[in-house]
Amino acid sequence: MRRRSGWSFDENAPAGVDYSSLEQATAYDTMHQRFRRYEEEAAAIIERLGLGPKSTVIDMGAGTGAFAVYAARYVKRVFAVDVSKAMLGRCREKAREAGLKNLTCRVGGFLTYRHREPPADAMVSVAALHHLPDFWKQVALRRAARMLKRGGKLFLFDIVFPSAAQDLDGRIQAWIESIRKKAGSRLAEEAEVHVSREYSTYDWVMEGLLRRAGFRTAGKHTGEGFQTTYVCTRV
């Protein structure tokens, strides 16, 4: 790994919730499976990107392997990348239990991971890019583009705030309360930390960053709360 400059952003330092802790890694799946269906989400991503038995995929911000472990059953190879060794430990356990030999876990992130393999067919990033300020998001997305083949796909899911929204304060509070009802107080508190200390940005910023990094957005979907999905092609 290349030595960091004094002015470089430290993506290993937690911006909000400390996912490097073993306790957090252990609790992650328990909390998230209260409102997420991992296999349904992963199957939808695979279909949307048109991935198959010959595809190679980088899961950037893989966490405990919600996407990577499922995808490895259907594609040629998956690289599960995360800055948290604790989260990757859970991912490795799941892969081992499933008997998967084509899933490789690598410690790193958008700014530090060096993909030394041939360019991948796709990159998937679910709720990871918001850990970087906007300046570093641009750096990250340009690095992501270089890891992909020409015509390669990027599936980006994150919290993105609508710039045209009225009463954003009220909408954020309603979103946090909906999380409290679905998943409990602990995850609602994490959502508060997300807004106050992490780096989710506005839609016009995100879309400009993607375009300037060399991606063409083929599809955008805004779901419940501020959950936004972009499906992009490297041009």
TIKOL-818000 format. One record per residue (C-alpha): chain; z, x, y. Coordinates in nm, 2 decimals, m for minus. Each point is the difference from the previous one (the first is absolute). Example, Ala and Ser with C-alpha at 12.3 -4.5 7.8 and 13.67 -1.06 7.14 Angstrom:
% TIKOL-818000
<atom chain="A" w="0.78" u="1.23" v="m0.45"/>
<atom chain="A" w="m0.07" u="0.14" v="0.34"/>
//
This chain:
% TIKOL-818000
<atom chain="A" w="0.00" u="0.00" v="0.00"/>
<atom chain="A" w="m0.10" u="0.14" v="0.34"/>
<atom chain="A" w="0.29" u="0.10" v="0.22"/>
<atom chain="A" w="0.08" u="m0.25" v="0.28"/>
<atom chain="A" w="m0.05" u="0.09" v="0.36"/>
<atom chain="A" w="0.30" u="m0.04" v="0.23"/>
<atom chain="A" w="m0.16" u="m0.31" v="0.16"/>
<atom chain="A" w="m0.11" u="m0.16" v="m0.33"/>
<atom chain="A" w="0.15" u="m0.34" v="m0.09"/>
<atom chain="A" w="0.24" u="0.02" v="m0.29"/>
<atom chain="A" w="m0.11" u="m0.28" v="m0.23"/>
<atom chain="A" w="0.28" u="0.08" v="m0.24"/>
<atom chain="A" w="0.26" u="m0.10" v="0.25"/>
<atom chain="A" w="0.07" u="m0.38" v="m0.04"/>
<atom chain="A" w="m0.12" u="m0.20" v="0.30"/>
<atom chain="A" w="0.21" u="m0.30" v="m0.11"/>
<atom chain="A" w="0.12" u="m0.08" v="m0.35"/>
<atom chain="A" w="0.08" u="0.32" v="m0.20"/>
<atom chain="A" w="m0.23" u="m0.03" v="m0.30"/>
<atom chain="A" w="0.10" u="0.35" v="m0.11"/>
<atom chain="A" w="0.33" u="m0.13" v="m0.13"/>
<atom chain="A" w="0.04" u="m0.07" v="m0.37"/>
<atom chain="A" w="0.20" u="m0.32" v="0.09"/>
<atom chain="A" w="m0.29" u="m0.13" v="0.21"/>
<atom chain="A" w="m0.26" u="0.09" v="m0.26"/>
<atom chain="A" w="0.20" u="m0.18" v="m0.27"/>
<atom chain="A" w="0.05" u="m0.31" v="0.21"/>
<atom chain="A" w="m0.36" u="m0.01" v="0.13"/>
<atom chain="A" w="m0.16" u="m0.19" v="m0.29"/>
<atom chain="A" w="0.29" u="m0.24" v="m0.03"/>
<atom chain="A" w="m0.03" u="m0.11" v="0.36"/>
<atom chain="A" w="m0.37" u="m0.01" v="0.03"/>
<atom chain="A" w="m0.06" u="m0.19" v="m0.33"/>
<atom chain="A" w="0.18" u="m0.29" v="0.16"/>
<atom chain="A" w="m0.30" u="m0.08" v="0.21"/>
<atom chain="A" w="m0.28" u="0.22" v="m0.14"/>
<atom chain="A" w="m0.21" u="m0.02" v="m0.33"/>
<atom chain="A" w="m0.09" u="0.36" v="m0.06"/>
<atom chain="A" w="m0.27" u="m0.05" v="m0.27"/>
<atom chain="A" w="m0.17" u="m0.29" v="0.19"/>
<atom chain="A" w="m0.01" u="0.21" v="0.31"/>
<atom chain="A" w="m0.14" u="0.31" v="m0.18"/>
<atom chain="A" w="m0.26" u="m0.21" v="m0.19"/>
<atom chain="A" w="m0.12" u="m0.15" v="0.33"/>
<atom chain="A" w="m0.04" u="0.35" v="0.15"/>
<atom chain="A" w="m0.20" u="0.13" v="m0.29"/>
<atom chain="A" w="m0.23" u="m0.30" v="0.01"/>
<atom chain="A" w="m0.04" u="0.02" v="0.38"/>
<atom chain="A" w="m0.09" u="0.37" v="m0.02"/>
<atom chain="A" w="m0.23" u="m0.04" v="m0.30"/>
<atom chain="A" w="0.19" u="0.26" v="m0.20"/>
<atom chain="A" w="m0.08" u="0.07" v="m0.37"/>
<atom chain="A" w="0.04" u="0.24" v="m0.29"/>
<atom chain="A" w="m0.18" u="0.28" v="0.18"/>
<atom chain="A" w="0.19" u="m0.03" v="0.33"/>
<atom chain="A" w="0.25" u="0.25" v="0.14"/>
<atom chain="A" w="0.26" u="m0.13" v="0.24"/>
<atom chain="A" w="0.26" u="0.15" v="0.23"/>
<atom chain="A" w="0.31" u="m0.22" v="0.06"/>
<atom chain="A" w="0.13" u="0.13" v="0.33"/>
<atom chain="A" w="0.37" u="m0.09" v="0.04"/>
<atom chain="A" w="0.02" u="m0.11" v="m0.36"/>
<atom chain="A" w="0.37" u="m0.06" v="m0.01"/>
<atom chain="A" w="0.13" u="m0.11" v="m0.34"/>
<atom chain="A" w="m0.36" u="m0.05" v="m0.12"/>
<atom chain="A" w="m0.05" u="m0.38" v="0.07"/>
<atom chain="A" w="m0.38" u="0.06" v="0.02"/>
<atom chain="A" w="m0.05" u="0.34" v="m0.17"/>
<atom chain="A" w="0.16" u="m0.09" v="m0.33"/>
<atom chain="A" w="m0.21" u="m0.32" v="m0.04"/>
<atom chain="A" w="m0.32" u="0.16" v="0.13"/>
<atom chain="A" w="0.02" u="0.29" v="m0.25"/>
<atom chain="A" w="m0.06" u="m0.25" v="m0.28"/>
<atom chain="A" w="m0.34" u="m0.09" v="0.14"/>
<atom chain="A" w="m0.14" u="0.31" v="0.18"/>
<atom chain="A" w="m0.08" u="0.36" v="m0.10"/>
<atom chain="A" w="0.28" u="0.17" v="0.20"/>
<atom chain="A" w="0.26" u="m0.08" v="0.26"/>
<atom chain="A" w="0.18" u="0.25" v="0.23"/>
<atom chain="A" w="0.33" u="m0.15" v="0.11"/>
<atom chain="A" w="0.11" u="0.18" v="0.32"/>
<atom chain="A" w="0.33" u="m0.05" v="0.18"/>
<atom chain="A" w="0.23" u="0.20" v="0.21"/>
<atom chain="A" w="0.30" u="m0.13" v="m0.19"/>
<atom chain="A" w="0.08" u="0.19" v="m0.32"/>
<atom chain="A" w="0.25" u="m0.28" v="m0.09"/>
<atom chain="A" w="m0.27" u="m0.27" v="0.02"/>
<atom chain="A" w="m0.25" u="0.21" v="m0.19"/>
<atom chain="A" w="0.27" u="0.05" v="m0.27"/>
<atom chain="A" w="0.00" u="m0.38" v="m0.06"/>
<atom chain="A" w="m0.38" u="0.01" v="0.00"/>
<atom chain="A" w="m0.01" u="0.27" v="m0.27"/>
<atom chain="A" w="0.25" u="m0.19" v="m0.21"/>
<atom chain="A" w="m0.22" u="m0.31" v="0.01"/>
<atom chain="A" w="m0.31" u="0.20" v="m0.09"/>
<atom chain="A" w="0.18" u="0.17" v="m0.29"/>
<atom chain="A" w="0.13" u="m0.34" v="m0.13"/>
<atom chain="A" w="m0.35" u="m0.14" v="0.01"/>
<atom chain="A" w="m0.15" u="0.30" v="m0.17"/>
<atom chain="A" w="m0.23" u="0.08" v="0.28"/>
<atom chain="A" w="m0.15" u="0.35" v="0.00"/>
<atom chain="A" w="m0.24" u="m0.04" v="0.29"/>
<atom chain="A" w="0.25" u="m0.05" v="0.28"/>
<atom chain="A" w="0.10" u="0.32" v="0.19"/>
<atom chain="A" w="0.29" u="m0.01" v="0.25"/>
<atom chain="A" w="m0.02" u="0.23" v="0.30"/>
<atom chain="A" w="0.27" u="0.06" v="0.26"/>
<atom chain="A" w="m0.16" u="m0.03" v="0.35"/>
<atom chain="A" w="m0.12" u="m0.24" v="0.26"/>
<atom chain="A" w="m0.29" u="m0.08" v="0.24"/>
<atom chain="A" w="0.06" u="0.32" v="0.19"/>
<atom chain="A" w="0.10" u="0.24" v="m0.27"/>
<atom chain="A" w="m0.17" u="m0.10" v="m0.33"/>
<atom chain="A" w="m0.30" u="0.23" v="m0.08"/>
<atom chain="A" w="m0.24" u="m0.16" v="m0.24"/>
<atom chain="A" w="m0.14" u="0.29" v="m0.20"/>
<atom chain="A" w="m0.20" u="m0.22" v="m0.24"/>
<atom chain="A" w="m0.35" u="m0.14" v="0.07"/>
<atom chain="A" w="m0.01" u="m0.27" v="0.27"/>
<atom chain="A" w="0.14" u="m0.33" v="m0.13"/>
<atom chain="A" w="m0.18" u="m0.33" v="m0.02"/>
<atom chain="A" w="0.28" u="m0.19" v="0.18"/>
<atom chain="A" w="0.34" u="0.04" v="0.17"/>
<atom chain="A" w="0.26" u="m0.27" v="0.00"/>
<atom chain="A" w="0.29" u="0.00" v="0.25"/>
<atom chain="A" w="0.25" u="m0.28" v="0.00"/>
<atom chain="A" w="0.27" u="m0.01" v="0.27"/>
<atom chain="A" w="m0.01" u="0.38" v="0.07"/>
<atom chain="A" w="m0.20" u="0.08" v="0.31"/>
<atom chain="A" w="0.26" u="m0.16" v="0.23"/>
<atom chain="A" w="0.23" u="0.30" v="m0.06"/>
<atom chain="A" w="m0.23" u="0.20" v="0.23"/>
<atom chain="A" w="m0.03" u="m0.03" v="0.38"/>
<atom chain="A" w="m0.35" u="m0.09" v="0.12"/>
<atom chain="A" w="m0.10" u="0.35" v="0.08"/>
<atom chain="A" w="0.08" u="0.10" v="m0.35"/>
<atom chain="A" w="m0.16" u="m0.31" v="m0.15"/>
<atom chain="A" w="m0.33" u="0.13" v="0.14"/>
<atom chain="A" w="0.05" u="0.34" v="m0.16"/>
<atom chain="A" w="0.10" u="m0.18" v="m0.33"/>
<atom chain="A" w="m0.30" u="m0.22" v="m0.01"/>
<atom chain="A" w="m0.24" u="0.29" v="0.07"/>
<atom chain="A" w="0.16" u="0.19" v="m0.29"/>
<atom chain="A" w="m0.03" u="m0.31" v="m0.22"/>
<atom chain="A" w="m0.37" u="m0.03" v="0.07"/>
<atom chain="A" w="m0.05" u="0.37" v="m0.11"/>
<atom chain="A" w="0.16" u="m0.08" v="m0.33"/>
<atom chain="A" w="m0.25" u="m0.27" v="m0.08"/>
<atom chain="A" w="m0.36" u="0.01" v="m0.10"/>
<atom chain="A" w="m0.26" u="m0.13" v="0.24"/>
<atom chain="A" w="0.00" u="m0.37" v="m0.04"/>
<atom chain="A" w="0.36" u="0.02" v="m0.15"/>
<atom chain="A" w="0.23" u="m0.29" v="0.07"/>
<atom chain="A" w="0.33" u="m0.02" v="0.18"/>
<atom chain="A" w="0.24" u="m0.28" v="m0.06"/>
<atom chain="A" w="0.27" u="0.00" v="0.27"/>
<atom chain="A" w="0.28" u="m0.25" v="0.01"/>
<atom chain="A" w="0.27" u="0.01" v="0.27"/>
<atom chain="A" w="0.19" u="m0.18" v="0.26"/>
<atom chain="A" w="m0.23" u="m0.03" v="0.30"/>
<atom chain="A" w="0.09" u="m0.19" v="0.31"/>
<atom chain="A" w="m0.26" u="m0.24" v="0.16"/>
<atom chain="A" w="m0.07" u="0.11" v="0.35"/>
<atom chain="A" w="m0.09" u="m0.36" v="0.11"/>
<atom chain="A" w="0.32" u="m0.16" v="m0.13"/>
<atom chain="A" w="0.22" u="m0.20" v="0.23"/>
<atom chain="A" w="0.38" u="0.02" v="m0.04"/>
<atom chain="A" w="m0.01" u="0.31" v="m0.22"/>
<atom chain="A" w="0.38" u="0.02" v="0.03"/>
<atom chain="A" w="0.04" u="m0.34" v="m0.16"/>
<atom chain="A" w="m0.26" u="0.06" v="m0.27"/>
<atom chain="A" w="0.17" u="0.33" v="m0.10"/>
<atom chain="A" w="0.34" u="m0.18" v="m0.02"/>
<atom chain="A" w="m0.15" u="m0.28" v="m0.21"/>
<atom chain="A" w="m0.16" u="0.26" v="m0.23"/>
<atom chain="A" w="0.33" u="0.18" v="m0.06"/>
<atom chain="A" w="0.17" u="m0.33" v="m0.07"/>
<atom chain="A" w="m0.26" u="m0.10" v="m0.25"/>
<atom chain="A" w="0.06" u="0.33" v="m0.18"/>
<atom chain="A" w="0.37" u="m0.07" v="0.00"/>
<atom chain="A" w="m0.06" u="m0.33" v="m0.17"/>
<atom chain="A" w="m0.24" u="0.14" v="m0.26"/>
<atom chain="A" w="0.15" u="0.34" v="m0.08"/>
<atom chain="A" w="0.35" u="0.01" v="0.14"/>
<atom chain="A" w="0.18" u="0.17" v="0.29"/>
<atom chain="A" w="m0.06" u="0.36" v="m0.11"/>
<atom chain="A" w="m0.38" u="m0.03" v="0.02"/>
<atom chain="A" w="0.03" u="m0.19" v="0.33"/>
<atom chain="A" w="0.20" u="0.28" v="0.14"/>
<atom chain="A" w="m0.27" u="0.24" v="m0.11"/>
<atom chain="A" w="m0.26" u="m0.21" v="0.19"/>
<atom chain="A" w="0.22" u="0.03" v="0.31"/>
<atom chain="A" w="0.00" u="0.38" v="m0.05"/>
<atom chain="A" w="m0.38" u="m0.01" v="m0.05"/>
<atom chain="A" w="m0.05" u="m0.16" v="0.34"/>
<atom chain="A" w="0.25" u="0.20" v="0.19"/>
<atom chain="A" w="m0.05" u="0.35" v="m0.15"/>
<atom chain="A" w="m0.33" u="0.02" v="m0.18"/>
<atom chain="A" w="m0.35" u="0.01" v="0.14"/>
<atom chain="A" w="m0.20" u="m0.32" v="m0.08"/>
<atom chain="A" w="m0.26" u="m0.04" v="0.27"/>
<atom chain="A" w="m0.23" u="m0.26" v="0.15"/>
<atom chain="A" w="m0.32" u="m0.12" v="m0.16"/>
<atom chain="A" w="m0.23" u="0.14" v="0.27"/>
<atom chain="A" w="0.16" u="0.35" v="m0.05"/>
<atom chain="A" w="m0.03" u="m0.01" v="m0.38"/>
<atom chain="A" w="m0.36" u="m0.11" v="0.01"/>
<atom chain="A" w="m0.09" u="0.27" v="0.25"/>
<atom chain="A" w="0.17" u="0.26" v="m0.21"/>
<atom chain="A" w="m0.19" u="m0.10" v="m0.31"/>
<atom chain="A" w="m0.33" u="0.00" v="0.18"/>
<atom chain="A" w="0.05" u="0.34" v="0.15"/>
<atom chain="A" w="0.12" u="0.15" v="m0.33"/>
<atom chain="A" w="m0.34" u="m0.09" v="m0.15"/>
<atom chain="A" w="0.06" u="m0.33" v="m0.16"/>
<atom chain="A" w="m0.19" u="m0.33" v="0.02"/>
<atom chain="A" w="0.22" u="m0.31" v="m0.05"/>
<atom chain="A" w="m0.16" u="m0.24" v="m0.24"/>
<atom chain="A" w="0.28" u="m0.24" v="m0.01"/>
<atom chain="A" w="0.33" u="m0.09" v="0.17"/>
<atom chain="A" w="0.26" u="m0.25" v="m0.11"/>
<atom chain="A" w="0.31" u="m0.10" v="0.18"/>
<atom chain="A" w="0.27" u="m0.16" v="m0.22"/>
<atom chain="A" w="0.35" u="m0.12" v="0.04"/>
<atom chain="A" w="0.20" u="0.16" v="0.28"/>
<atom chain="A" w="m0.19" u="0.30" v="0.12"/>
<atom chain="A" w="m0.13" u="0.12" v="m0.34"/>
<atom chain="A" w="m0.36" u="0.12" v="0.06"/>
<atom chain="A" w="m0.26" u="0.13" v="m0.24"/>
<atom chain="A" w="m0.30" u="0.21" v="0.08"/>
<atom chain="A" w="m0.27" u="0.08" v="m0.25"/>
<atom chain="A" w="m0.21" u="0.29" v="0.13"/>
<atom chain="A" w="m0.29" u="0.22" v="m0.10"/>
<atom chain="A" w="m0.03" u="0.37" v="0.08"/>
<atom chain="A" w="m0.33" u="0.04" v="0.20"/>
//
